[in-house]
Amino acid sequence: MTTHKTKIAVVGASGRMGQEVVRSVLHADNVELVAALTHEQSTSLGLDVGMLANEGPCHVLLACDYASLQEADVVIDFATPAGCAERLSYYLEYQVPVVLCTTGLSQADMQACAKASVTLPLLYAENTSLGANALRILVQQASAMLGEEADIEILEAHHTGKQDAPSGTALALGKAAAEGRGQEFEQVAELHRNAAETAYKKGSIGFATLRAGDIIGEHTVYMVTKNERLEFTHRVSARSTFAEGAIFAARWLTRKNAGFYRMNDVLRVDACTRIP
């Protein structure tokens, strides 16, 4: 008996993470790469994306024509925030579910995602690592236990090519911590903790950022009381972690109706955890 292969299109396929997804799709069972898209100015247009990813020819050429989405069951989007709204319009036009892994989205972009999810299955994931999503749950639960007696600080480190700071994952961890102790994240977030003009406020959640070398992704959440300190740390040693998580989410999404989903939906986290 033959098993149906999920047909995947990768958007942002010429980028660092896009190529990692391509590699993972080419090696994974029960999935098939049917389209690889990049921006119009890319110097990689027309190249075999398998060759670009150092996997040998796969006979899928890098293109900027979104009509190729008609062949796909689902899209994995690791493109940059620029042009997000335009990409969403194509996903709507061709009615193809999308796993959107772009971080650094504006409020307008998030509103466009919510609007698109009314008629389209859309999963937004700041981080597709299973471990990172488990960390969010632990942070929320620990924050609920310790309350505002604990100072909460979040340190994240990535490679020098990462554009947004703090990272989407760091912000998600901060939102989980705020949710745990019943705070509005926007009211307690200190995104520039090291700025000279930013005075410490009890109950705030601070963020610090490192950009160095080729660090793939590291996040540490500190919860510090008078005489104790908890440290929750997640480190990624291979980008394939994110790619494999995205493929797992993509296959899950093809079985869903229109709606706005998150990784905790994919992992079937109990609703009582209330991860934002």
N, C-alpha and C positions, 0 to 999 in steps of 0.2 A: 504494500500500500504506500503510495507516495504521499508525503507530507507537504502541505501548502507552504511555500516560502513567502515570508513577508517581504514585499518589495519596498525598499528604502531609498529615498532621495536624501542626499546630504547637501545642505546649504551652508556656504562658508567653507567649501571643500578644499580650497587652496591654502587655508590657514593652518596653524599648528594643530589645533584640536580637530579641525575638519579632516585633516589627513589621518589623524589617529582614529577617527571614526571609520574612515574608509578602510584602513587596515583591519580594524576589528570586524567590520561587516564582511570583508573578503574572507576572513578566517572563521567566521561564526557559522553554525549550522542553522538551517531553517530561515535564513534571511538572504536577500539578493539585492545587490546594488544596481539600481536602474537609472539613477541620475545624479550628477555632481554639478553643483552650481556655485558660481563665484561672481564677483562684481565686474562691471563692464571694462574697467581699467586694468584688470589683472593681466599680468604678463604670462600667466599660465593658461589662458583661454586656448582651447583646442587641443591641449595635451591630454594624453591618456592618464586619468587620475590614478590608476594603479601604478604607472611608472613614476608619477610625481611622489607617490607615497612609498616608493622603493619596494613595491610588491610585484613588479612585472606587469605586463599588459593585462587589463581587465576589459578592454573594449568599451569603456564608458569615458567619453570625452568631457572635459571641463567646459561648461557653457554658461551663458548668462540669460538664456531663453527659458523662462519659467513654464513654457508650454510642456516641457518634459515631465512636469509634475503629474500629468495625466496618467503616466505609467506607474505611479507610486501608490502604495497603500498608506504610507506615512512619511513625514519629513522629520529629519533631525537637523535643527538649525543651530549652528555654532558661529554664525556670522556676528559682525560688530553691531553695536546699537544703532549706528547710522543706517537709515533706510528700513528700520524695523516695521514702520507703519506700511510702507510700500510692499514689503514682503508679505505682511499679513493680508493685504488685498489680493495677492496672488493665491495664497492658501485658501482664501474664501472663494475666489473665482473658480478654482479647480476642486474645491471641497475635499481637500486632503488634510487629515489630522496632522498636528504638528507638535513635536517636543521642542520647545523653545528654551535653549540653554544660554541665551545671550544675557550677560549681566550688565549692569550700569544703565538699565532702561529708565527713561524719564517717567514722570507721573502720567503724561499724555500717552506714552507707549503702553503703560500698564492698563490705562483706560481702553485703549484700542484692543488690547488682548482680551479684556473682559467683554467688550462688545463682540469681538469675533467669536468668542466661545459660546455665544447664544445659539449659533448655527453650526458650530464646528467643535470637534473634540480638540482641546488645547491644553497641553500640560506645560506649566512654567516651572523650570528647575534651575535655581541658582547653582546647584551642585547635584550631579547625578550619582555621586559616590554613595553607596549604601552606608558606609561607616560615618560619613559626614551627616547623613540624615538621622542616624542613630544618635549622634552627638547632640543634635538639636533637641531631641526628646529628653535626653539626660540633663541638658542645661535647663530646660524649662522646668523639669521636676525638681532639680536641686534649688533653683531660684525660688520656687514656690515654698520649699521647706525653710530656706534661710531668710526669706523676706528682705526687707530693706536694711537689715542689720549688716548684710554682706555688701562690701564694695565689689562691683563687677567691672572688670576690664577685659577687653578682647584684643589680642595681638594676632595679626595675620601677616604671612610672608609669601611672596610670589616672585616669579622671574621678572626681569626688567622690562619685558615686553607687555606686561599686563597694564591695561589702560585705566581701569576704574579702581578707585580706592576710597574708602575701604571696599574690600571685595564683596560680591553679592552674598557669599557664604557667611562672611563676618556679620553683615547686616542681618541676615536670617537668624544667626545665633543671638544677636542682640534683641531682635524682635521676640524670639522664644523666651529669653530671659525676662524681658519686660512683661510678656504675657503671663509668665509664671507668677509674678508678684503683683499682677493686676494694674500695671502701668500702661500709659499711652507711650509707645516707643518714641514718637516725634517729640514728646515733651521731656524725655530723659536722656536722649542720645547726645553724646558729646563726640562728634565725628573728628574733631581736631584737638584731642586731649593735650598734645604737646605745644599748642600755640600759647604764647606768653600771655595773651589777653584772656585765656580761658581758665577761669578760677574753678577749683573743684567744688562740686555741689553734692551733698549727701543724697543718695538714691539715684544718682546719674549712672549711665552706662558708657564707659569710655572706649575709644577705639584708637589703636596705633597700627601703623603700617610699615612693612619692610619691603623693599624691592631690591633684589640682589641675584646676580648670576642666573642660574637656570632652575631655581627652586620651583617645583611643580605646584605645591600648595600646602601650607601649614597653618593651622588655626589653634590657638590656645585661649580658653576662657578661664580667667582667674576669678574666684569668689573668695573674698578675704574678710574675715571677721577679726575681732580683737586679738585672739590668740591662735587662730587656725587659718589655714589656706587650702582651698580645693583648686586643683588645676585639671581641666579637661582638655586634652590635646588630641588632635587628629592630624596625621601626616600622610601624604600620598607619595609613593615612591615610583609610580608609573602612570603616565597619562591614559594608558589603556583602561585604568580603573573607571575614569569618567566615560570613556567610549562604551565600555561594556554595560555600564549602568544606563546610558542613554538608549542603547539597543534594547535592553530589558524593558525600559519604560515605553519605547516605541511599539514593541509587540503587544504590550498590555493595552496601550491606547487604541489600537485598531479594533478592539472589542468593545469600545465604549461609545455611548451616545454623545451628542454635543454637550459641552460643559467645560468649566475651568477646573483643571486638576493640578495637584501638586504631588511631590514624591511620596508624601505620607499616604496618599490615596493608593499609589502603586504598591507600597509596602503594607497596606491594610492596617495602618496604625489605628488603634482604637480611638474613636471620636473624643473620648474623655481626656486625651492628652492635649487637645485644643491647640495643636501647633498652628501658628498663623500662616 
